[in-house]
Amino acid sequence: MVVLALMPMMVLLGKAQSNIAFYPLENQFNSFIYNPAFLTSPEKFSFSIFPIGGASISYNNKSIIERFVSNIISKKITDNDYQEVLKKLADRSSFNENIESALLNFTLRSKVGFFNFRIKESEYFSILVKGDVTDFIIKTGIQSASINKLQDLPAQAAHYREYSIGYSSQNWRNNFTFGVRAKMYFGKSSFFSGISGAINNESGNYVLRTTGKAYISIPQSEGVTNSVSLFTGSNTIKYLMNTGNPGFGVDLGFKYRITSDLSFSMSVIDLGKINWKTNLNSKSFNSQYKFPPGTVTYNAGNGTITKNKSNGSFIDSISSKFDLVVDSKAFSRPLPITAYAGLKYRFSSSLKISLTDRYVILENMNYNSFLVSASFDLSKKISVNTGYAIIGDLYDNIPLALLFNRSFGQIYVGTDNLMSIILPSSSGFAGITFGACFYLFKKRNQLNSESDEYPFYRHRKIRNSNKTGLILKEFPES
């Protein structure tokens, strides 16, 4: 659990799941992260680079993780902090956190479609702690759990780098577009829990039995996992440049225009897996713990065991019972698959209404998000998308996405929950997304803007050479 709690922090300190608020803004240069069919570029070449190439961070249970991160930054983390995180997570249905950061992004517009090359850094962390057994072990006070009822402890966390090439077609008969993206992954660190446990009655003795394995690939320092050591000296370079955990995946998507005003889109993102072969230190959690006499009471009527009120948490005494033998066998695990579906209706050239659904597929931890929003143009240069979103089991989310179209490129910034900025203490979800791109080798505009006197005529811009005084042409003569 200590390893698991540290996983999201390794990237959180240096990088910034993609916010769903931007899905309806299909002309955004990074929109292909939601659907490869959205890959586009208003100019022939679009380019962006870290740190403004596109970054996104989102997580629920905001207050818990923010306090934990602040302790890590100040290097005041203790065993009590880990236990506090577990106790807080036991009160929630699940915890999900995603971080993405584009290191390099290049798009080419051609006669046959759009091509894109991207290098991206990604990290995700999901855990489901809540349940009868974990409540009984972690929480203080009176707690009850069913006898012989098995509870899984699903958890996944991974940090990896992605190299990918994407393609989207030109509109076929102006009503159908498809896209595909081939991906190569290089894993840096991971944690996958296959642990489960149950409380059994064995001849009047009550025993917690745990089984399963935690599959781990993470660098260690002197036999003890230490997140701080990853960011010192040569360890940082070794960790970030690790290519010993390869993987492959693909994104698929399409967009279909049903009528001139109604369109439907769907995509599947990260259909692939990573083979973990280096820094292997998986551990078996096959163990048992006998509850001391007098600490629990059995209720034969409903088949439950109840903890006496005077007792504290069992987590300290139970954690010492595990004989964590290291297992160095290689393993493979799929990445979380994200499926998007969107329906958009155009009321006018500047106003569109959208319904967007995002379903994340994780073993025993699937969750869904839904967005209803309106996108409109404040001007020719500013587009806005806002509305209402349900993210997992959180219902108080107001998304806001802003897209600025300029002559040099695009800038976008937004959040899936504006309330996390306005009223941070009252919000359980937080997320922010931002990025910028530049148009390379853009053709110089030789015409002035339109005027009221000549609405159908645009004067040519006359520019002279500083050296010769001659009129400059758009392209020099060979």
C-alpha positions in Angstrom: 0.0 0.0 0.0 2.9 2.3 0.6 4.2 1.7 -3.0 0.7 2.2 -4.3 0.3 5.5 -2.5 3.6 6.8 -3.9 2.9 5.9 -7.5 0.9 9.0 -8.6 3.4 11.3 -6.9 6.3 10.3 -9.1 4.9 12.2 -12.0 2.7 14.7 -10.2 5.7 16.7 -9.2 7.0 17.1 -12.7 4.0 16.7 -15.2 0.5 17.8 -15.5 -7.3 11.9 -17.5 -7.9 14.2 -20.3 -10.7 16.6 -19.4 -14.0 15.6 -21.0 -15.0 19.3 -21.4 -12.9 19.5 -24.6 -14.5 16.6 -26.5 -17.1 18.8 -28.3 -14.4 21.3 -29.5 -13.3 19.1 -32.4 -11.1 21.8 -34.1 -8.8 21.9 -31.1 -5.3 20.8 -32.2 -5.1 18.1 -29.4 -8.7 16.8 -29.9 -7.4 13.5 -31.4 -6.6 12.4 -27.8 -10.4 11.8 -27.5 -11.0 10.5 -31.0 -8.4 9.9 -33.7 -10.9 11.0 -36.3 -10.8 14.5 -34.8 -7.1 14.9 -35.9 -7.0 18.2 -37.9 -4.9 21.3 -38.6 -6.1 24.6 -40.1 -2.6 25.0 -41.6 -0.2 22.6 -43.3 2.1 22.2 -40.3 1.2 22.4 -36.6 3.8 22.1 -33.9 3.9 22.1 -30.1 6.5 21.1 -27.5 6.7 20.6 -23.7 5.7 22.3 -21.4 2.9 24.0 -23.5 2.3 21.1 -25.9 -0.7 19.9 -23.9 -0.9 18.9 -20.2 -3.8 17.5 -18.3 -4.4 16.4 -14.7 -7.6 15.2 -13.0 -8.4 13.4 -9.8 -11.3 12.9 -7.4 -11.0 12.9 -3.6 -9.2 16.2 -4.0 -8.6 17.1 -0.4 -7.0 13.8 0.5 -4.4 13.8 -2.3 -3.6 17.5 -2.0 -2.6 17.1 1.6 -0.6 13.9 0.9 1.3 15.6 -2.0 2.1 18.7 0.2 3.6 16.3 2.8 5.7 14.6 0.1 7.0 17.9 -1.2 8.0 19.0 2.3 9.5 15.5 2.9 7.5 15.0 6.1 5.8 11.8 5.0 5.4 9.2 7.8 3.6 5.9 8.3 0.8 7.8 9.9 0.3 9.7 6.6 -0.1 6.5 4.7 -2.6 5.1 7.2 -4.5 8.4 7.1 -4.8 8.1 3.3 -6.1 4.6 3.5 -8.7 5.5 6.2 -9.9 8.4 4.0 -10.0 6.3 0.9 -12.0 3.6 2.8 -14.8 6.2 3.1 -15.0 6.7 -0.7 -16.3 4.4 -3.4 -13.0 4.7 -5.5 -10.1 6.9 -6.2 -9.0 7.8 -9.8 -6.2 10.1 -10.9 -4.8 10.7 -14.4 -1.9 12.8 -15.6 -0.9 13.4 -19.2 1.8 15.7 -20.7 2.7 16.0 -24.4 6.5 16.3 -24.9 6.3 16.7 -28.7 3.4 17.1 -31.1 3.7 17.5 -34.9 0.8 17.5 -37.4 0.9 17.5 -41.2 -2.1 18.3 -43.5 -1.9 16.6 -46.9 -4.2 15.8 -49.8 -5.0 12.3 -48.5 -5.6 13.3 -44.9 -3.9 14.4 -41.7 -0.8 12.8 -40.1 0.5 13.3 -36.6 3.5 12.3 -34.6 3.4 12.6 -30.8 5.5 11.8 -27.7 3.5 11.8 -24.5 4.2 11.0 -20.8 1.3 9.4 -19.0 0.4 8.2 -15.5 -2.7 6.8 -13.9 -3.7 5.6 -10.5 -7.0 3.9 -9.5 -7.9 2.1 -6.3 -11.1 0.8 -4.7 -10.6 0.4 -1.0 -14.2 0.6 0.3 -15.7 -2.7 1.5 -16.7 -4.7 4.6 -13.3 -6.3 5.2 -11.3 -3.1 4.6 -13.6 -1.1 6.7 -13.3 -3.6 9.5 -9.5 -3.6 9.3 -8.7 0.1 8.6 -11.4 2.1 10.4 -11.7 2.8 14.1 -14.8 2.5 16.3 -17.6 -0.1 15.8 -17.3 -1.9 12.5 -18.9 -5.1 11.2 -18.0 -7.6 8.5 -19.6 -10.7 7.1 -17.9 -14.0 7.8 -16.5 -15.9 4.8 -17.3 -13.0 2.4 -14.4 -12.5 0.0 -13.5 -8.9 -0.9 -11.1 -7.9 -3.7 -8.7 -5.0 -3.3 -8.4 -3.8 -6.9 -5.7 -1.2 -7.6 -3.8 -0.2 -10.7 -1.0 2.4 -11.1 1.4 2.9 -14.0 3.8 5.5 -15.4 4.8 5.1 -19.1 6.0 7.0 -22.1 4.1 6.8 -25.4 5.4 7.2 -29.0 2.6 7.3 -31.6 1.7 8.0 -35.2 -1.9 9.0 -36.1 -3.9 9.4 -39.3 -7.4 10.8 -40.0 -9.1 10.8 -43.4 -10.5 13.6 -45.2 -14.3 13.8 -45.1 -15.8 11.1 -47.4 -18.7 12.8 -49.2 -18.6 15.3 -46.4 -20.3 13.0 -43.9 -17.9 10.3 -42.7 -14.4 10.6 -41.2 -12.3 7.8 -39.6 -9.0 7.9 -37.7 -6.4 5.4 -36.3 -3.4 5.8 -34.1 -0.6 3.2 -33.6 1.2 3.4 -30.3 4.4 2.1 -28.7 4.7 2.3 -25.0 7.7 2.1 -22.7 6.7 1.5 -19.1 8.6 3.2 -16.2 6.9 1.8 -13.1 3.7 0.0 -12.2 1.6 -1.6 -9.5 -1.3 -4.0 -10.1 -3.1 -5.6 -7.2 -4.5 -9.1 -7.3 -5.1 -9.1 -3.5 -8.2 -10.4 -1.9 -9.2 -11.2 1.7 -11.9 -12.7 3.9 -12.6 -13.2 7.6 -13.2 -16.8 8.5 -14.5 -18.6 11.6 -12.2 -21.5 12.4 -13.4 -23.4 15.5 -14.3 -20.2 17.3 -11.2 -18.4 16.3 -11.7 -15.5 13.9 -9.0 -15.2 11.2 -8.3 -12.8 8.4 -6.9 -14.7 5.4 -5.4 -12.8 2.5 -4.4 -14.2 -0.9 -3.1 -12.9 -4.2 -0.1 -11.0 -5.4 0.9 -7.4 -6.0 2.6 -7.2 -9.4 5.2 -4.4 -9.1 7.8 -2.9 -11.4 9.5 -0.1 -9.6 13.1 1.0 -9.0 14.4 0.3 -5.5 17.1 1.8 -3.4 19.0 -0.5 -1.1 16.1 -2.9 -1.1 13.5 -0.3 0.1 11.2 1.5 -2.3 12.0 5.2 -2.1 10.2 7.7 -4.4 12.6 10.5 -3.5 15.6 8.6 -4.8 14.1 8.5 -8.3 14.6 12.3 -8.6 18.2 12.5 -7.6 21.2 12.5 -9.9 21.6 9.7 -12.4 18.6 7.8 -11.0 16.3 10.3 -12.7 17.8 9.7 -16.2 17.8 6.0 -15.7 14.2 5.9 -14.7 12.9 8.2 -17.4 14.9 6.6 -20.2 14.0 3.0 -19.3 13.0 1.1 -22.4 12.9 -2.4 -20.9 9.1 -2.5 -20.5 7.7 -2.3 -24.1 4.1 -2.4 -25.2 1.9 -1.7 -28.1 -1.6 -0.3 -28.6 -4.0 1.4 -30.9 -6.7 4.1 -30.9 -9.7 3.8 -33.2 -12.5 6.3 -34.0 -14.9 7.7 -36.4 -17.3 10.6 -36.9 -20.6 10.3 -39.0 -22.7 13.2 -40.0 -26.3 11.9 -39.8 -27.9 15.1 -41.2 -26.5 18.5 -42.0 -26.9 19.6 -38.4 -26.7 16.3 -36.4 -23.5 14.2 -36.1 -22.4 11.2 -34.0 -18.9 10.1 -33.0 -17.3 7.2 -31.2 -13.8 6.1 -30.3 -11.8 3.5 -28.3 -8.5 4.8 -26.8 -5.5 2.8 -25.6 -6.5 -0.7 -26.8 -3.2 -2.3 -25.8 -0.9 -3.6 -23.1 2.6 -3.3 -21.6 5.0 -6.1 -20.9 6.8 -5.5 -17.6 10.3 -7.0 -17.7 12.6 -4.8 -15.6 12.7 -3.6 -11.9 10.5 -6.5 -11.0 9.7 -6.9 -7.3 6.2 -8.3 -7.1 5.2 -9.6 -3.7 2.8 -12.4 -2.5 0.2 -11.5 0.1 -0.8 -15.0 1.2 -1.0 -14.7 5.0 -3.4 -14.9 7.9 -4.0 -12.9 11.1 -5.8 -14.2 14.1 -7.9 -11.5 16.0 -7.0 -11.5 19.7 -9.6 -12.9 22.0 -12.0 -10.3 23.3 -11.4 -7.8 20.5 -14.3 -9.0 18.3 -17.9 -10.4 18.8 -19.7 -12.8 16.5 -23.4 -12.4 15.7 -24.7 -15.8 14.7 -28.1 -14.3 13.6 -26.8 -12.4 10.6 -23.4 -14.1 10.3 -21.3 -11.0 11.0 -18.3 -10.2 13.2 -18.3 -6.9 15.1 -15.3 -5.0 16.5 -15.5 -3.8 20.0 -15.8 0.0 20.3 -12.8 0.3 22.6 -10.5 -1.1 20.0 -8.6 1.0 17.5 -7.6 0.0 13.9 -6.1 -3.4 13.2 -4.0 -2.1 10.3 -0.8 -1.8 12.3 -0.8 -5.3 13.7 -1.9 -6.9 10.5 0.7 -5.3 8.2 3.5 -6.9 10.2 2.2 -10.4 9.4 2.9 -10.4 5.7 6.0 -12.2 4.6 6.6 -10.2 1.5 8.8 -12.5 -0.6 10.0 -10.8 -3.8 8.8 -12.4 -7.1 10.9 -11.4 -10.1 8.8 -13.0 -12.8 7.8 -10.8 -15.8 4.1 -10.0 -16.3 1.8 -8.2 -18.8 -1.1 -6.0 -18.1 -3.6 -4.1 -20.3 -3.9 -0.3 -20.1 -7.2 1.2 -19.0 -9.4 1.4 -22.1 -11.4 4.6 -22.6 -14.5 4.6 -24.8 -16.0 7.9 -25.9 -19.4 8.5 -27.6 -20.7 11.9 -28.6 -23.8 13.3 -30.2 -23.8 16.9 -31.4 -26.6 19.1 -32.8 -25.9 22.4 -34.5 -28.5 25.1 -33.9 -26.6 27.7 -35.8 -23.1 28.4 -37.2 -22.0 29.6 -33.7 -24.1 27.4 -31.3 -23.9 23.6 -30.8 -25.4 21.3 -28.2 -23.5 18.2 -27.3 -24.0 15.0 -25.3 -20.7 13.2 -24.4 -20.2 9.9 -22.6 -16.9 8.5 -21.4 -16.6 4.9 -20.1 -13.2 3.8 -18.5 -12.7 0.1 -18.4 -10.5 -1.1 -15.5 -10.6 -4.5 -13.9 -13.2 -4.4 -11.1 -13.1 -0.5 -11.2 -15.0 0.6 -14.3 -16.5 4.1 -14.0 -18.5 6.4 -16.3 -18.7 10.1 -16.9 -21.4 12.1 -18.7 -21.4 15.6 -20.1 -24.2 17.8 -21.5 -22.8 21.1 -22.9 -23.2 24.0 -25.2 -20.3 25.2 -27.4 -20.5 28.7 -28.9 -18.2 31.3 -30.5 -17.7 34.5 -28.5 -15.9 35.8 -31.6 -14.0 34.5 -34.5 -11.0 33.9 -32.2 -12.6 32.6 -29.0 -14.7 29.4 -28.7 -16.3 28.2 -25.4 -17.8 25.0 -24.2 -19.6 24.7 -20.9 -22.5 22.8 -19.2 -22.9 20.1 -16.6 -21.0 16.9 -16.0 -21.3 13.7 -13.9 -17.9 12.3 -13.2 -17.9 8.8 -11.6 -20.1 9.2 -8.5 -19.6 13.0 -8.2 -22.5 15.2 -9.4 -21.4 18.8 -8.7 -19.2 19.4 -11.7 -19.4 22.5 -14.0 -17.0 22.1 -16.9 -15.5 25.1 -18.8 -13.3 24.9 -21.9 -11.8 27.9 -23.7 -10.2 27.7 -27.2 -8.3 30.7 -28.6 -7.6 30.7 -32.4 -4.9 33.1 -33.3 -2.9 33.7 -36.5 0.2 32.1 -35.0 -1.6 29.0 -33.6 -4.0 27.9 -30.9 -4.2 28.2 -27.1 -6.6 26.2 -24.9 -7.3 26.0 -21.2 -10.1 24.5 -19.2 -11.4 22.4 -16.4 -14.0 19.7 -15.8 -15.1 21.3 -12.6 -15.0 25.1 -12.3 -16.2 24.7 -8.7 -12.9 23.3 -7.7 -11.4 26.7 -8.5 -14.1 28.9 -7.2 -14.9 26.9 -4.0 -12.1 24.4 -3.6 -13.2 23.1 -0.2 -16.7 22.1 -1.4 -15.5 20.1 -4.5 -14.5 16.5 -4.6 -13.1 16.5 -8.1 -10.4 18.7 -9.6 -8.9 18.9 -13.1 -7.2 21.3 -15.4 -6.1 21.1 -19.1 -4.0 23.5 -21.1 -1.8 23.7 -24.2 -0.7 25.7 -27.2 0.5 25.0 -30.7 2.2 27.0 -33.5 1.7 27.0 -37.2 5.0 26.5 -39.1 5.9 27.9 -42.5 2.6 29.6 -42.7 1.8 31.4 -46.0 2.0 35.1 -45.6 -1.3 37.0 -46.0 -0.9 39.6 -48.7 -4.3 41.2 -48.2 -5.6 43.8 -45.8 -8.7 43.1 -43.7 -12.1 44.0 -45.0 -13.5 47.5 -44.5 -17.0 48.9 -44.3 -16.3 51.0 -47.4 -15.3 47.9 -49.4 -17.0 44.9 -47.9 -16.3 42.7 -51.0 -12.9 43.9 -51.7 -9.6 43.6 -49.8 -6.7 45.8 -50.6 -3.3 44.3 -51.1 -0.6 44.9 -48.5 2.3 46.7 -50.1 5.6 46.0 -48.5 8.9 47.4 -49.8 12.5 46.1 -49.3 14.5 48.1 -46.8 17.6 47.8 -49.0 16.3 48.3 -52.5 12.9 49.9 -52.0 11.4 47.4 -54.5 8.0 45.9 -53.8 8.3 42.5 -52.1 6.5 39.6 -53.7 4.8 36.8 -51.7 7.4 34.3 -52.9 10.9 35.3 -54.2 11.6 34.6 -57.9 14.0 31.8 -58.5 
